[in-house]
Amino acid sequence: MDGLEGPAKVGGWAVILTAHPQTAAARIAQRGAHSRLESGIGTSRTEVDLYRDAAGRLALRGYPLVTLDTTVSQPEHVAVTLGARIAMLAGVPGRGAATA
């Protein structure tokens, strides 16, 4: 990451959805793995650690960042929260009051 993003422009914002490793592993087990990188609790722990590291690096570089913990959030809540954040960034009146 350090070498690749140097000349890149900062985007509007980044979104990172997280979950406790056990929750992520259970969700993957329920829907089925899509690759060898989704092979159980070990890979879920690694993924959580890597996303945490990425979020820290992005924040240090001034990237606008929204991180939502989806461990107990329903998909509808995540969608409403992200929609509110988008509306807030777009300057839509009366929107953007939701919190993560």
N, CA, C and O atoms as a GROMACS GRO file, in nm:
protein
  400
    1MET      N    1   0.082  -0.119   0.000
    1MET     CA    2   0.000   0.000   0.000
    1MET      C    3   0.086   0.126   0.000
    1MET      O    4   0.050   0.224  -0.065
    2ASP      N    5   0.196   0.125   0.069
    2ASP     CA    6   0.276   0.245   0.080
    2ASP      C    7   0.331   0.292  -0.054
    2ASP      O    8   0.341   0.413  -0.077
    3GLY      N    9   0.366   0.200  -0.143
    3GLY     CA   10   0.425   0.240  -0.269
    3GLY      C   11   0.325   0.269  -0.379
    3GLY      O   12   0.356   0.343  -0.472
    4LEU      N   13   0.208   0.213  -0.370
    4LEU     CA   14   0.112   0.224  -0.479
    4LEU      C   15   0.027   0.350  -0.477
    4LEU      O   16  -0.010   0.401  -0.582
    5GLU      N   17  -0.005   0.400  -0.359
    5GLU     CA   18  -0.102   0.508  -0.352
    5GLU      C   19  -0.039   0.646  -0.359
    5GLU      O   20  -0.112   0.745  -0.358
    6GLY      N   21   0.091   0.657  -0.366
    6GLY     CA   22   0.159   0.785  -0.367
    6GLY      C   23   0.099   0.886  -0.463
    6GLY      O   24   0.062   0.995  -0.421
    7PRO      N   25   0.088   0.853  -0.592
    7PRO     CA   26   0.035   0.951  -0.687
    7PRO      C   27  -0.118   0.954  -0.695
    7PRO      O   28  -0.174   1.036  -0.768
    8ALA      N   29  -0.185   0.869  -0.622
    8ALA     CA   30  -0.331   0.861  -0.631
    8ALA      C   31  -0.397   0.979  -0.560
    8ALA      O   32  -0.347   1.026  -0.458
    9LYS      N   33  -0.508   1.025  -0.615
    9LYS     CA   34  -0.587   1.130  -0.552
    9LYS      C   35  -0.670   1.068  -0.439
    9LYS      O   36  -0.712   0.952  -0.447
   10VAL      N   37  -0.692   1.147  -0.335
   10VAL     CA   38  -0.778   1.102  -0.225
   10VAL      C   39  -0.921   1.099  -0.276
   10VAL      O   40  -0.970   1.197  -0.333
   11GLY      N   41  -0.988   0.986  -0.256
   11GLY     CA   42  -1.125   0.970  -0.301
   11GLY      C   43  -1.223   1.043  -0.212
   11GLY      O   44  -1.185   1.107  -0.114
   12GLY      N   45  -1.351   1.032  -0.247
   12GLY     CA   46  -1.455   1.096  -0.168
   12GLY      C   47  -1.463   1.036  -0.027
   12GLY      O   48  -1.477   1.109   0.071
   13TRP      N   49  -1.454   0.904  -0.020
   13TRP     CA   50  -1.451   0.837   0.109
   13TRP      C   51  -1.430   0.689   0.087
   13TRP      O   52  -1.449   0.638  -0.023
   14ALA      N   53  -1.390   0.622   0.192
   14ALA     CA   54  -1.371   0.477   0.190
   14ALA      C   55  -1.465   0.416   0.293
   14ALA      O   56  -1.492   0.477   0.397
   15VAL      N   57  -1.514   0.297   0.264
   15VAL     CA   58  -1.603   0.226   0.356
   15VAL      C   59  -1.540   0.092   0.389
   15VAL      O   60  -1.503   0.016   0.300
   16ILE      N   61  -1.528   0.063   0.518
   16ILE     CA   62  -1.479  -0.067   0.563
   16ILE      C   63  -1.584  -0.126   0.656
   16ILE      O   64  -1.616  -0.068   0.760
   17LEU      N   65  -1.638  -0.241   0.617
   17LEU     CA   66  -1.734  -0.312   0.700
   17LEU      C   67  -1.659  -0.420   0.776
   17LEU      O   68  -1.590  -0.503   0.716
   18THR      N   69  -1.672  -0.420   0.907
   18THR     CA   70  -1.602  -0.518   0.989
   18THR      C   71  -1.703  -0.605   1.065
   18THR      O   72  -1.822  -0.574   1.072
   19ALA      N   73  -1.652  -0.712   1.121
   19ALA     CA   74  -1.730  -0.798   1.209
   19ALA      C   75  -1.632  -0.878   1.293
   19ALA      O   76  -1.517  -0.898   1.254
   20HIS      N   77  -1.677  -0.922   1.408
   20HIS     CA   78  -1.594  -1.008   1.493
   20HIS      C   79  -1.557  -1.131   1.410
   20HIS      O   80  -1.640  -1.181   1.335
   21PRO      N   81  -1.433  -1.180   1.422
   21PRO     CA   82  -1.391  -1.296   1.342
   21PRO      C   83  -1.485  -1.416   1.350
   21PRO      O   84  -1.510  -1.482   1.249
   22GLN      N   85  -1.537  -1.446   1.470
   22GLN     CA   86  -1.628  -1.560   1.482
   22GLN      C   87  -1.758  -1.536   1.405
   22GLN      O   88  -1.813  -1.628   1.344
   23THR      N   89  -1.806  -1.413   1.407
   23THR     CA   90  -1.927  -1.378   1.331
   23THR      C   91  -1.901  -1.391   1.182
   23THR      O   92  -1.981  -1.448   1.109
   24ALA      N   93  -1.788  -1.336   1.137
   24ALA     CA   94  -1.754  -1.344   0.995
   24ALA      C   95  -1.740  -1.489   0.950
   24ALA      O   96  -1.792  -1.526   0.845
   25ALA      N   97  -1.672  -1.570   1.029
   25ALA     CA   98  -1.654  -1.711   0.994
   25ALA      C   99  -1.788  -1.784   0.988
   25ALA      O  100  -1.810  -1.867   0.900
   26ALA      N  101  -1.878  -1.754   1.081
   26ALA     CA  102  -2.010  -1.817   1.080
   26ALA      C  103  -2.090  -1.775   0.958
   26ALA      O  104  -2.160  -1.858   0.899
   27ARG      N  105  -2.082  -1.649   0.920
   27ARG     CA  106  -2.153  -1.602   0.801
   27ARG      C  107  -2.100  -1.670   0.675
   27ARG      O  108  -2.177  -1.710   0.588
   28ILE      N  109  -1.969  -1.682   0.667
   28ILE     CA  110  -1.908  -1.749   0.552
   28ILE      C  111  -1.950  -1.896   0.547
   28ILE      O  112  -1.982  -1.948   0.441
   29ALA      N  113  -1.949  -1.961   0.663
   29ALA     CA  114  -1.989  -2.102   0.668
   29ALA      C  115  -2.134  -2.118   0.623
   29ALA      O  116  -2.167  -2.216   0.556
   30GLN      N  117  -2.219  -2.023   0.659
   30GLN     CA  118  -2.361  -2.031   0.623
   30GLN      C  119  -2.382  -2.012   0.473
   30GLN      O  120  -2.461  -2.085   0.412
   31ARG      N  121  -2.313  -1.918   0.413
   31ARG     CA  122  -2.334  -1.890   0.270
   31ARG      C  123  -2.242  -1.971   0.180
   31ARG      O  124  -2.267  -1.983   0.060
   32GLY      N  125  -2.134  -2.026   0.238
   32GLY     CA  126  -2.037  -2.100   0.158
   32GLY      C  127  -1.918  -2.014   0.121
   32GLY      O  128  -1.935  -1.897   0.085
   33ALA      N  129  -1.800  -2.070   0.129
   33ALA     CA  130  -1.678  -1.996   0.097
   33ALA      C  131  -1.668  -1.973  -0.053
   33ALA      O  132  -1.706  -2.059  -0.132
   34HIS      N  133  -1.617  -1.857  -0.090
   34HIS     CA  134  -1.598  -1.823  -0.230
   34HIS      C  135  -1.454  -1.845  -0.277
   34HIS      O  136  -1.427  -1.845  -0.397
   35SER      N  137  -1.363  -1.865  -0.182
   35SER     CA  138  -1.223  -1.886  -0.218
   35SER      C  139  -1.150  -1.954  -0.102
   35SER      O  140  -1.207  -1.972   0.006
   36ARG      N  141  -1.028  -1.989  -0.126
   36ARG     CA  142  -0.946  -2.051  -0.021
   36ARG      C  143  -0.915  -1.952   0.092
   36ARG      O  144  -0.872  -1.993   0.199
   37LEU      N  145  -0.938  -1.824   0.067
   37LEU     CA  146  -0.912  -1.722   0.168
   37LEU      C  147  -1.026  -1.710   0.269
   37LEU      O  148  -1.021  -1.629   0.361
   38GLU      N  149  -1.129  -1.791   0.251
   38GLU     CA  150  -1.242  -1.794   0.343
   38GLU      C  151  -1.255  -1.934   0.401
   38GLU      O  152  -1.356  -2.002   0.383
   39SER      N  153  -1.152  -1.975   0.471
   39SER     CA  154  -1.148  -2.115   0.514
   39SER      C  155  -1.164  -2.134   0.664
   39SER      O  156  -1.120  -2.236   0.717
   40GLY      N  157  -1.226  -2.042   0.732
   40GLY     CA  158  -1.252  -2.064   0.873
   40GLY      C  159  -1.211  -1.948   0.960
   40GLY      O  160  -1.182  -1.839   0.910
   41ILE      N  161  -1.209  -1.971   1.089
   41ILE     CA  162  -1.182  -1.865   1.186
   41ILE      C  163  -1.044  -1.803   1.169
   41ILE      O  164  -1.027  -1.683   1.192
   42GLY      N  165  -0.946  -1.882   1.130
   42GLY     CA  166  -0.811  -1.829   1.112
   42GLY      C  167  -0.804  -1.723   1.004
   42GLY      O  168  -0.742  -1.618   1.024
   43THR      N  169  -0.866  -1.749   0.891
   43THR     CA  170  -0.864  -1.650   0.784
   43THR      C  171  -0.951  -1.530   0.819
   43THR      O  172  -0.922  -1.418   0.776
   44SER      N  173  -1.057  -1.551   0.895
   44SER     CA  174  -1.140  -1.438   0.938
   44SER      C  175  -1.063  -1.349   1.033
   44SER      O  176  -1.074  -1.227   1.025
   45ARG      N  177  -0.984  -1.406   1.123
   45ARG     CA  178  -0.900  -1.326   1.213
   45ARG      C  179  -0.799  -1.245   1.134
   45ARG      O  180  -0.778  -1.127   1.161
   46THR      N  181  -0.736  -1.308   1.037
   46THR     CA  182  -0.638  -1.239   0.953
   46THR      C  183  -0.703  -1.124   0.879
   46THR      O  184  -0.647  -1.015   0.872
   47GLU      N  185  -0.821  -1.148   0.822
   47GLU     CA  186  -0.892  -1.045   0.748
   47GLU      C  187  -0.926  -0.926   0.837
   47GLU      O  188  -0.906  -0.811   0.797
   48VAL      N  189  -0.975  -0.952   0.958
   48VAL     CA  190  -1.007  -0.843   1.051
   48VAL      C  191  -0.882  -0.762   1.081
   48VAL      O  192  -0.886  -0.639   1.081
   49ASP      N  193  -0.771  -0.830   1.107
   49ASP     CA  194  -0.645  -0.760   1.136
   49ASP      C  195  -0.599  -0.675   1.017
   49ASP      O  196  -0.556  -0.561   1.036
   50LEU      N  197  -0.609  -0.729   0.897
   50LEU     CA  198  -0.566  -0.655   0.778
   50LEU      C  199  -0.655  -0.533   0.752
   50LEU      O  200  -0.605  -0.427   0.716
   51TYR      N  201  -0.785  -0.548   0.770
   51TYR     CA  202  -0.874  -0.433   0.751
   51TYR      C  203  -0.852  -0.327   0.858
   51TYR      O  204  -0.859  -0.208   0.830
   52ARG      N  205  -0.824  -0.369   0.982
   52ARG     CA  206  -0.794  -0.274   1.088
   52ARG      C  207  -0.667  -0.195   1.052
   52ARG      O  208  -0.662  -0.073   1.070
   53ASP      N  209  -0.565  -0.265   1.001
   53ASP     CA  210  -0.442  -0.201   0.959
   53ASP      C  211  -0.468  -0.104   0.844
   53ASP      O  212  -0.418   0.008   0.844
   54ALA      N  213  -0.545  -0.148   0.746
   54ALA     CA  214  -0.577  -0.062   0.631
   54ALA      C  215  -0.651   0.064   0.676
   54ALA      O  216  -0.622   0.173   0.627
   55ALA      N  217  -0.746   0.049   0.766
   55ALA     CA  218  -0.822   0.165   0.815
   55ALA      C  219  -0.728   0.264   0.883
   55ALA      O  220  -0.740   0.385   0.862
   56GLY      N  221  -0.636   0.214   0.964
   56GLY     CA  222  -0.540   0.302   1.030
   56GLY      C  223  -0.451   0.375   0.931
   56GLY      O  224  -0.427   0.495   0.946
   57ARG      N  225  -0.404   0.303   0.830
   57ARG     CA  226  -0.318   0.366   0.728
   57ARG      C  227  -0.395   0.471   0.648
   57ARG      O  228  -0.342   0.578   0.620
   58LEU      N  229  -0.518   0.440   0.611
   58LEU     CA  230  -0.599   0.536   0.537
   58LEU      C  231  -0.625   0.661   0.620
   58LEU      O  232  -0.615   0.773   0.569
   59ALA      N  233  -0.660   0.642   0.746
   59ALA     CA  234  -0.688   0.756   0.834
   59ALA      C  235  -0.563   0.843   0.851
   59ALA      O  236  -0.574   0.966   0.848
   60LEU      N  237  -0.447   0.782   0.868
   60LEU     CA  238  -0.322   0.859   0.883
   60LEU      C  239  -0.291   0.942   0.760
   60LEU      O  240  -0.229   1.047   0.770
   61ARG      N  241  -0.334   0.895   0.645
   61ARG     CA  242  -0.308   0.966   0.519
   61ARG      C  243  -0.420   1.065   0.483
   61ARG      O  244  -0.417   1.128   0.377
   62GLY      N  245  -0.517   1.078   0.572
   62GLY     CA  246  -0.622   1.177   0.552
   62GLY      C  247  -0.737   1.134   0.462
   62GLY      O  248  -0.815   1.218   0.418
   63TYR      N  249  -0.748   1.005   0.435
   63TYR     CA  250  -0.861   0.958   0.354
   63TYR      C  251  -0.988   0.964   0.437
   63TYR      O  252  -0.989   0.919   0.552
   64PRO      N  253  -1.096   1.019   0.383
   64PRO     CA  254  -1.224   1.015   0.454
   64PRO      C  255  -1.267   0.868   0.468
   64PRO      O  256  -1.268   0.794   0.370
   65LEU      N  257  -1.300   0.828   0.587
   65LEU     CA  258  -1.320   0.686   0.614
   65LEU      C  259  -1.443   0.664   0.701
   65LEU      O  260  -1.463   0.733   0.801
   66VAL      N  261  -1.524   0.568   0.662
   66VAL     CA  262  -1.637   0.522   0.743
   66VAL      C  263  -1.612   0.375   0.772
   66VAL      O  264  -1.601   0.294   0.679
   67THR      N  265  -1.604   0.340   0.898
   67THR     CA  266  -1.587   0.202   0.939
   67THR      C  267  -1.711   0.162   1.020
   67THR      O  268  -1.743   0.225   1.120
   68LEU      N  269  -1.778   0.058   0.974
   68LEU     CA  270  -1.898   0.011   1.044
   68LEU      C  271  -1.877  -0.132   1.092
   68LEU      O  272  -1.839  -0.220   1.014
   69ASP      N  273  -1.901  -0.154   1.220
   69ASP     CA  274  -1.894  -0.289   1.276
   69ASP      C  275  -2.030  -0.354   1.253
   69ASP      O  276  -2.132  -0.309   1.305
   70THR      N  277  -2.030  -0.461   1.174
   70THR     CA  278  -2.155  -0.528   1.138
   70THR      C  279  -2.181  -0.654   1.221
   70THR      O  280  -2.266  -0.735   1.186
   71THR      N  281  -2.106  -0.670   1.331
   71THR     CA  282  -2.120  -0.791   1.412
   71THR      C  283  -2.264  -0.816   1.453
   71THR      O  284  -2.313  -0.928   1.441
   72VAL      N  285  -2.331  -0.713   1.501
   72VAL     CA  286  -2.470  -0.730   1.544
   72VAL      C  287  -2.568  -0.649   1.461
   72VAL      O  288  -2.689  -0.657   1.484
   73SER      N  289  -2.519  -0.572   1.366
   73SER     CA  290  -2.607  -0.488   1.283
   73SER      C  291  -2.676  -0.572   1.176
   73SER      O  292  -2.616  -0.660   1.116
   74GLN      N  293  -2.802  -0.542   1.155
   74GLN     CA  294  -2.877  -0.603   1.047
   74GLN      C  295  -2.839  -0.534   0.917
   74GLN      O  296  -2.805  -0.415   0.919
   75PRO      N  297  -2.844  -0.605   0.804
   75PRO     CA  298  -2.809  -0.542   0.676
   75PRO      C  299  -2.888  -0.414   0.649
   75PRO      O  300  -2.834  -0.319   0.591
   76GLU      N  301  -3.013  -0.410   0.690
   76GLU     CA  302  -3.095  -0.292   0.667
   76GLU      C  303  -3.039  -0.171   0.742
   76GLU      O  304  -3.041  -0.060   0.689
   77HIS      N  305  -2.990  -0.192   0.864
   77HIS     CA  306  -2.930  -0.083   0.943
   77HIS      C  307  -2.803  -0.033   0.876
   77HIS      O  308  -2.780   0.088   0.869
   78VAL      N  309  -2.721  -0.124   0.826
   78VAL     CA  310  -2.598  -0.086   0.757
   78VAL      C  311  -2.632  -0.004   0.633
   78VAL      O  312  -2.569   0.098   0.608
   79ALA      N  313  -2.731  -0.048   0.556
   79ALA     CA  314  -2.771   0.023   0.435
   79ALA      C  315  -2.822   0.163   0.467
   79ALA      O  316  -2.788   0.259   0.398
   80VAL      N  317  -2.905   0.176   0.571
   80VAL     CA  318  -2.959   0.306   0.610
   80VAL      C  319  -2.846   0.398   0.657
   80VAL      O  320  -2.843   0.516   0.622
   81THR      N  321  -2.754   0.344   0.735
   81THR     CA  322  -2.641   0.423   0.785
   81THR      C  323  -2.555   0.473   0.670
   81THR      O  324  -2.518   0.591   0.666
   82LEU      N  325  -2.522   0.384   0.576
   82LEU     CA  326  -2.441   0.425   0.462
   82LEU      C  327  -2.517   0.524   0.374
   82LEU      O  328  -2.458   0.620   0.325
   83GLY      N  329  -2.645   0.501   0.355
   83GLY     CA  330  -2.726   0.596   0.277
   83GLY      C  331  -2.727   0.735   0.340
   83GLY      O  332  -2.718   0.836   0.270
   84ALA      N  333  -2.738   0.739   0.472
   84ALA     CA  334  -2.736   0.867   0.543
   84ALA      C  335  -2.601   0.936   0.528
   84ALA      O  336  -2.595   1.058   0.510
   85ARG      N  337  -2.493   0.858   0.535
   85ARG     CA  338  -2.359   0.916   0.517
   85ARG      C  339  -2.342   0.971   0.376
   85ARG      O  340  -2.285   1.079   0.358
   86ILE      N  341  -2.391   0.899   0.276
   86ILE     CA  342  -2.382   0.945   0.138
   86ILE      C  343  -2.462   1.074   0.121
   86ILE      O  344  -2.415   1.170   0.060
   87ALA      N  345  -2.583   1.076   0.176
   87ALA     CA  346  -2.666   1.196   0.168
   87ALA      C  347  -2.599   1.314   0.235
   87ALA      O  348  -2.603   1.426   0.183
   88MET      N  349  -2.537   1.291   0.349
   88MET     CA  350  -2.467   1.398   0.420
   88MET      C  351  -2.353   1.452   0.334
   88MET      O  352  -2.338   1.574   0.321
   89LEU      N  353  -2.274   1.362   0.275
   89LEU     CA  354  -2.163   1.405   0.190
   89LEU      C  355  -2.212   1.480   0.066
   89LEU      O  356  -2.146   1.572   0.018
   90ALA      N  357  -2.329   1.440   0.015
   90ALA     CA  358  -2.385   1.503  -0.104
   90ALA      C  359  -2.459   1.632  -0.071
   90ALA      O  360  -2.501   1.704  -0.161
   91GLY      N  361  -2.476   1.661   0.058
   91GLY     CA  362  -2.544   1.782   0.098
   91GLY      C  363  -2.694   1.779   0.083
   91GLY      O  364  -2.757   1.882   0.063
   92VAL      N  365  -2.752   1.660   0.093
   92VAL     CA  366  -2.897   1.647   0.083
   92VAL      C  367  -2.959   1.696   0.213
   92VAL      O  368  -2.928   1.641   0.319
   93PRO      N  369  -3.047   1.799   0.209
   93PRO     CA  370  -3.107   1.853   0.331
   93PRO      C  371  -3.187   1.749   0.408
   93PRO      O  372  -3.258   1.667   0.350
   94GLY      N  373  -3.174   1.753   0.540
   94GLY     CA  374  -3.254   1.666   0.627
   94GLY      C  375  -3.207   1.523   0.631
   94GLY      O  376  -3.276   1.437   0.686
   95ARG      N  377  -3.090   1.493   0.575
   95ARG     CA  378  -3.038   1.356   0.574
   95ARG      C  379  -2.905   1.356   0.647
   95ARG      O  380  -2.845   1.460   0.671
   96GLY      N  381  -2.859   1.236   0.680
   96GLY     CA  382  -2.727   1.222   0.739
   96GLY      C  383  -2.725   1.216   0.889
   96GLY      O  384  -2.618   1.227   0.950
   97ALA      N  385  -2.841   1.199   0.952
   97ALA     CA  386  -2.846   1.198   1.097
   97ALA      C  387  -2.813   1.062   1.157
   97ALA      O  388  -2.791   1.054   1.278
   98ALA      N  389  -2.809   0.957   1.078
   98ALA     CA  390  -2.784   0.823   1.133
   98ALA      C  391  -2.641   0.812   1.180
   98ALA      O  392  -2.550   0.876   1.126
   99THR      N  393  -2.621   0.732   1.283
   99THR     CA  394  -2.487   0.707   1.334
   99THR      C  395  -2.458   0.559   1.329
   99THR      O  396  -2.548   0.475   1.333
  100ALA      N  397  -2.330   0.528   1.321
  100ALA     CA  398  -2.290   0.387   1.316
  100ALA      C  399  -2.270   0.332   1.453
  100ALA      O  400  -2.236   0.214   1.468
   0.00000   0.00000   0.00000
